[in-house]
């Protein structure tokens, strides 16, 4: 991912082949990255998508941020109403 050390075990999970699109993505990433053990991890997929289709990840990140912000606002409003 980035130059900083980000440790998340889910990123090291080997991606299983379930469905046509997932199969296509995993095979593409496997061919591009050529891992020694022939296993494609979620981190490899995310890195490849970030390199080749950053707009997709940007939209997902923005949506995640907005939803998290809305939850925080709603939680704060609920606390004010209770107090």
Helices and strands as residue ranges (DSSP letters): G 9-12, H 20-33, H 42-52, H 54-82
